[in-house]
Amino acid sequence: MKKEKKLAEFQDWLQFLTRIEDLDWSKPLEEGKWNLHEVVSHMYGWDEYFLEAAILPISADRPLTLQHLDFDSFNAQAVAKGRAMTKEELIQRTRQVRLAIIEEIRSHDADKFDREYTDAEGKPFAVAVYLKDFLWHDRHHMKQIEKQAL
């Protein structure tokens, strides 16, 4: 049940969104840092990218389009996209994308979960490793938000 345990932890972000929903999303977490709206936009952007470039292709037995991106550029684009949404719309889309990732991975058999795939650049990608890395990413931002905003 390694997969189910990781998916349950990956779903923690959704409960955390509920906890922070009523906070001021326009106030920077620290001077010169992103505000809550921007942090959530950043996380939504990465979820959307991995869903489209890796998780859905794995589900459909198609080649992955995942590739190494310039993080700063990607993050800037994700934040800009999020700024164009209301807080409510961003929360709704963030929930939808995260739930889609969870449901897609949940539907994968053990082979798809444990298998190593090749991304668009010929580098290895594994769903289990992706979850491990992004659980760390989730916790990093949740701790940051808890420290500054809760």
Backbone as a ProteinNet text record, in pm:
[ID]
protein_1_A
[PRIMARY]
MKKEKKLAEFQDWLQFLTRIEDLDWSKPLEEGKWNLHEVVSHMYGWDEYFLEAAILPISADRPLTLQHLDFDSFNAQAVAKGRAMTKEELIQRTRQVRLAIIEEIRSHDADKFDREYTDAEGKPFAVAVYLKDFLWHDRHHMKQIEKQAL
[TERTIARY]
81.1	0	85	207	294.1	227.3	165.4	99.4	-13	-100.1	-213.1	-167.1	-61.7	-8.6	43.1	117	169	55.1	-46.2	-159.7	-237.1	-250	-317.7	-239	-107.2	-24.3	-32.5	-40.4	-48.8	-180.9	-280.8	-411.2	-412.7	-313	-305.7	-311.4	-256.6	-257.7	-400.8	-493.9	-633.2	-695.4	-665.2	-714.9	-648.8	-522.4	-451.1	-513.3	-553.3	-620.3	-744.7	-818.9	-938.1	-899.3	-790.6	-744.6	-703.6	-651.9	-599.2	-694.4	-807.4	-902.2	-943.3	-960.6	-1010.9	-901.3	-777.2	-667	-658.1	-577.6	-549.1	-449.6	-492.5	-408.4	-323.1	-338.3	-262.9	-138.7	-126.9	-14.4	106.1	224.2	343.7	373.1	418.3	451.1	570.4	662.3	774.6	806.4	879.5	916.5	992.8	946.5	1010	974.9	882.9	843.7	703.5	664.7	531.7	425.1	305.3	189.5	123.3	21	-45.7	-104.5	-162.3	-219.6	-111	5.2	114.9	171.8	181.1	230	134.2	5.4	-93.2	-90	-72.6	-61.5	57.8	167.8	289.8	264	199.3	172.4	72.7	-27.9	-125.4	-55.9	33.5	104.1	182.1	254.1	331.1	239.2	131.2	36.9	-19.5	-59.8	-117.8	-15.4	108.8	212.6	237	253.6	279.9	159.3	40	-78.2	-75.5	-56.8	-62.1	59.1	177	300.3	344	293.1	339.2	225.5	139.7	41.2	-62.7	-121.8	-219.9	-156.3	-38.1	24.8	51.9	93.4	114.8	-16.9	-123.6	-255	-298.6	-266.5	-310.4	-205.3	-97.1	11.9	66.8	80.6	140.1	277.4	362	492	475	562.9	560.9	614.3	554.7	604.4	681.4	697.3	768.3	912.1	956.5	1095.3	1142.6	1273.6	1330.5	1294.3	1241.2	1200.5	1286.9	1297.1	1360.9	1264	1303.4	1212.6	1166.2	1257.8	1221.7	1119.4	1141.8	1049.3	913.3	916.2	791	714	783.7	717.6	658	730.2	679.2	552	551.5	431.9	315.6	344.8	239.5	178.6	263	214.8	131.9	177.8	102.5	-33.6	-35.8	-163.2	-256.7	-202.1	-282.1	-336.3	-257.5	-303.4	-427.8	-445.1	-561.4	-687.8	-674.1	-788.4	-825.4	-952.8	-992.6	-940.7	-938.6	-897.3	-984	-1113.9	-1207.5	-1182.3	-1158.6	-1132.2	-1000.1	-899.2	-770	-783.1	-855.5	-876.2	-948.2	-1052.9	-1130	-1042.5	-967.2	-881.5	-770.1	-713.5	-608	-659.9	-779	-840.2	-866.5	-922.1	-956.2	-832.6	-726.1	-605	-541.1	-532.7	-471.3	-554.4	-686.9	-772	-758.2	-742.8	-724.4	-594.6	-487.8	-360.9	-380.1	-441.7	-461.6	-544.2	-653.5	-740.2	-671.8	-596.8	-524	-422.8	-343.7	-242	-308.8	-416.8	-489.7	-536.2	-570.2	-618.3	-505.7	-381.8	-268.2	-246.4	-217.1	-180.3	-38.6	3.9	134.7	247.5	236.7	342.8	359.3	249.7	258.5	312.7	277.2	323.2	473.5	522.8	663.3	756.9	702.2	783.7	857	971.4	1045.7	1014.1	971.8	938.2	1050.7	1044.1	1140.8	1067.2	1121.2	1055.5	1095.7	1051.5	1074.9	1222.1	1303.6	1447.2	1529.4	1461.4	1531	1573.3	1524.3	1558.1	1451.5	1489.3	1392.4	1288.3	1169	1059.7	984.1	959.6	879.2	775.1	654.7	544.3	577.3	631.7	664.4	765.4	863.6	964.7	902.5	818.6	747.5	668.4	592.2	513.5	604.2	711.9	805.8	858.8	902	957.8	852.9	732.1	631.2	565.5	572.5	531.2	625.5	754.1	850.2	816.5	788	754.7	629.6	527	404.9	437.2	508.3	539.6	622.2	714.7	796.7	707.7	615.3	528.5	425.3	375	279.7	347.3	470.2	543.2	568.3	605.2	628.6	501.8	389.7	261.8	223.1	238	204.6	287.8	413.2	503.8	467.2	426.6	405.1	259.7	167.9	29.2	-70.5	-38.5	-136.5	-107
-121.4	0	127.2	112.9	228.8	337.2	294.4	389.1	462.7	389.5	453.5	547.9	509.5	596.6	727.2	717	837.5	923.9	860	936.3	1005.7	939.2	1001.6	1125	1112.3	1226.9	1337.2	1297.7	1393.5	1470.1	1409.2	1473.1	1573.6	1569.1	1663.9	1809.2	1835.2	1971.5	2023.4	1934.8	1976.1	2018.6	1944.3	1983.7	2114.8	2130.7	2251.9	2373.3	2356.2	2464.9	2511.8	2418.4	2453.9	2535.2	2496.7	2568.9	2713.2	2737.8	2871.2	2955.8	2897.9	2964.3	3104.3	3122.8	3250.8	3351.2	3315.9	3407.8	3517.1	3619.8	3726	3671.5	3652.6	3593.3	3697.3	3823.4	3927.9	3973.5	3933.4	3976.1	3884.6	3943.2	3859.4	3778.2	3654.6	3569.5	3626.3	3687.7	3760.2	3874.4	3972.3	4084.9	4033.9	4075.9	4036.4	3896.2	3828.6	3692	3692.5	3576.7	3562.1	3575.7	3615	3610.9	3473	3450.7	3320.9	3285.3	3383.3	3360.6	3312.6	3371.4	3335.2	3197.5	3163.2	3030.3	2923	2945.2	2847.1	2840.2	2952.9	2954.2	2870.9	2887	2810.9	2661.3	2621.8	2479.6	2425.5	2504.5	2466.8	2448.6	2540	2531.7	2402.9	2364.8	2240.3	2118.5	2119.7	2007.7	1993.1	2104.3	2101.1	2048.5	2095.2	2051.3	1900.7	1850.3	1707.2	1622.2	1670.9	1597	1581.4	1692.1	1692	1625.1	1644.6	1599.1	1458.7	1409.2	1278.5	1185.7	1229.6	1138.7	1092.2	1185.9	1145.5	1062.5	1099.2	1011.3	870.3	857	723.6	646.7	713.2	647.8	598.5	677.3	644.6	566.1	525.2	453.6	532.5	663.3	751.5	798.2	845	898.6	1022.6	1035.8	1152.5	1273.8	1389.7	1515.2	1595.8	1538.2	1601.5	1632.3	1753.9	1791.6	1887.7	1900.6	1992.6	2134.3	2209.6	2347.2	2443.8	2563	2667.6	2703.7	2668.7	2685.2	2829.1	2923.5	3063.8	3111	3075	3114.1	3045.9	2916.1	2842.8	2901.9	2926	2980.5	3118	3200.8	3334.5	3322.6	3229.1	3208.5	3154.7	3061.9	3004.6	3111.6	3195.9	3303	3402.6	3438.2	3531	3472.2	3344.5	3277.6	3280.4	3253.9	3255.1	3392.8	3496.1	3633.9	3669.6	3603.3	3630.1	3562.3	3482	3410.9	3473	3463.1	3499.9	3394.1	3427.4	3330.2	3205.4	3223.1	3111.3	3022.5	3085.8	3010	2932.9	2997.7	2931.9	2812	2829.5	2718.3	2603.5	2635.1	2532	2456.6	2529.4	2464.1	2384	2437.2	2366.9	2234.4	2237.7	2113.8	2015.6	2065.1	1977.9	1907.5	1983.1	1924.8	1825.3	1860.4	1767.6	1639.3	1652.9	1533.3	1450.2	1514.7	1441.6	1360.7	1420.9	1348.9	1227.2	1248.4	1139.4	1027.2	1061.5	958.7	884.3	956	889.9	791	835.7	747.7	631	657.3	550.3	443.6	484.2	389.1	307.3	349.9	276.1	145.6	40.9	-83.5	-69	-166.6	-160	-141.3	-202	-189.2	-44.5	22.6	162.8	251.7	219.9	301.4	285.5	164.8	136.3	147.5	144	142.9	275.3	266	385.5	415.4	538.1	584.2	673.5	706.4	798.7	926.9	1039.8	1166.6	1213.2	1331.3	1382.5	1408.7	1416.5	1440	1312.6	1199.9	1073.5	1044.6	1124	1105	1019	949.4	862.4	940.8	886.5	941.2	824.1	829.5	727.9	797.9	749.4	809.3	811.4	701.9	694.6	802.6	826.1	929.1	1068.1	1087.9	1215.4	1246.6	1148.6	1171.2	1205.2	1132.3	1158.7	1302	1342	1476.8	1584.7	1562.8	1667.1	1665.8	1554.9	1558.2	1648.9	1640.7	1731.3	1875.9	1899.1	2033.4	2086.8	2003.1	2042.8	2083.1	1996.3	2022.5	2149.2	2171.9	2293.4	2417	2422.5	2540.3	2545.7	2432.4	2432.9	2483.4	2440.8	2490.8	2639.7	2683.7	2825.5	2906.2	2858	2927.2	2922.2	2804.9	2793.6	2890.1	2901	2986.6	3134.1	3172.7	3315.2	3361.1	3273.1	3318.4	3258.3	3145.9	3083.1	3115.5
0	0	0	-44.1	-56.7	-142.4	-251.4	-341.2	-268.6	-200	-131	-20.1	49.3	155	95.1	-14.2	-79.9	-134	-191.4	-244.3	-132.7	-19.2	95.1	141	145.5	183.6	77.7	-49.1	-159	-153.6	-92.7	-78.7	36.7	124.6	236.6	189.3	71.8	17.7	3.4	-27.7	-44.6	88.3	194.7	326.7	371.5	337.3	373	303.1	177.6	105.5	180.7	235.8	312.9	436.1	501.2	621.2	590.7	471.9	440.6	356.6	322.5	231.7	279.1	409	459.7	495.1	471.1	500.7	395	424.2	327.8	226.4	104.2	0.8	-71.6	-37.3	-108	-31.4	93.7	177	153.8	121.9	103.8	230.6	210.3	324.5	401.8	329.6	389.3	294.9	343.1	257.9	135.7	19.4	-104.7	-152.1	-83.4	-119.9	-179.7	-231.2	-287	-179.6	-224	-135	-150.2	-73.1	-71.5	-209.1	-275.2	-407.8	-503.8	-494.2	-584	-551.3	-424	-384.9	-436.6	-417.8	-465.5	-618.3	-685.1	-831.7	-877.3	-808	-836.9	-823.2	-717.2	-694.5	-796.6	-826.1	-928.7	-1064	-1096.9	-1224.7	-1239.9	-1134.4	-1140.8	-1147.4	-1071.2	-1077.9	-1218.9	-1276	-1410	-1511.5	-1499.2	-1591.7	-1581.5	-1460.4	-1444.5	-1484.9	-1460.1	-1504.4	-1656.3	-1727	-1873.1	-1938	-1881.9	-1946.9	-1905.8	-1792	-1744.9	-1703.9	-1613.8	-1555.3	-1658.1	-1731.9	-1833.7	-1945	-1995	-2095.2	-2042.9	-1918	-1861.2	-1859.7	-1816.2	-1811.9	-1949.4	-2051.9	-2187.9	-2267.2	-2200.5	-2268.3	-2386.7	-2367.4	-2468.5	-2420.3	-2510.2	-2468.3	-2380.2	-2284.1	-2196.7	-2271.5	-2246.5	-2304.5	-2200.3	-2083.9	-1973.2	-2013	-1980.4	-2005.5	-1897.9	-1886.9	-1788.9	-1831	-1737.8	-1765.4	-1685.5	-1733.3	-1655.7	-1542.8	-1419.8	-1305.6	-1287.5	-1297.1	-1275.3	-1377.9	-1503	-1608.5	-1589.6	-1560.7	-1539.3	-1421.9	-1311.6	-1193.3	-1221.8	-1294.7	-1329.3	-1412.6	-1506.8	-1590	-1508.1	-1416.5	-1332	-1242.2	-1186.5	-1098.7	-1179.2	-1299.5	-1384.5	-1421.5	-1454.7	-1487.6	-1366.5	-1249.1	-1127.3	-1092.7	-1121.5	-1093.2	-1172.8	-1287.2	-1372	-1319.4	-1215	-1157.1	-1022.6	-989.9	-855	-759	-632.5	-531.4	-539	-551.8	-555.8	-677.5	-792.9	-914.7	-902.2	-846.5	-827.2	-733.1	-625	-531.6	-601.3	-675.7	-745.6	-845.8	-925.8	-1026.2	-959.9	-852.5	-781	-728.3	-670.8	-620.6	-733.8	-844.1	-956.6	-1012.2	-1030	-1089.5	-993.7	-865.8	-770.1	-760.7	-756.1	-751.3	-878.4	-992.3	-1117.9	-1113.8	-1062.2	-1049.6	-959.5	-845.8	-749.2	-809.9	-875.9	-934.2	-1048.1	-1129.8	-1238.4	-1182.1	-1085	-1026.7	-955.1	-886.4	-816.7	-915.7	-1036.3	-1137.3	-1200.5	-1181.4	-1238.3	-1163.2	-1236.4	-1169.3	-1113.3	-1036.2	-968.7	-1068.1	-1184.9	-1284.6	-1329.9	-1356.7	-1400.3	-1289.1	-1166.7	-1053.8	-1031.1	-1041.5	-1010.4	-1130.6	-1248.3	-1370.5	-1392.7	-1458.4	-1496.8	-1643.4	-1668.5	-1802.9	-1852.9	-1979.8	-2037.9	-2074.4	-2026.4	-2057.8	-2198	-2236.8	-2371.8	-2400.2	-2295.1	-2312.2	-2293.8	-2281.2	-2264	-2120.8	-2026	-1885	-1817.4	-1709.4	-1641.9	-1561.9	-1558.1	-1477.7	-1418.7	-1288.8	-1220.8	-1135.6	-1138.7	-1062.9	-913.8	-862.2	-718.9	-679.8	-764.2	-735.8	-746.1	-847	-861.6	-734.1	-684	-562.5	-444.6	-428.7	-319.7	-328	-447.1	-465.7	-440.6	-490.2	-475	-337.6	-266.7	-125.8	-48.7	-79.3	-15.8	-52.6	-178.6	-228.4	-157.7	-147.1	-75.6	68	137	278.7	295.7	204.2	209.1	208.4	113.7	103.5	215.7	259.9	370.8	498.5	524	641.9	630.7	513.3	487.9	517.4	470.8	492.1	639.3	702.4	844.4	928.9	896.7	973.2	959.4	839.9	814.4	819.1	789	771.2	870.4	930.3	1020.8	1166.7
[MASK]
++++++++++++++++++++++++++++++++++++++++++++++++++++++++++++++++++++++++++++++++++++++++++++++++++++++++++++++++++++++++++++++++++++++++++++++++++++++

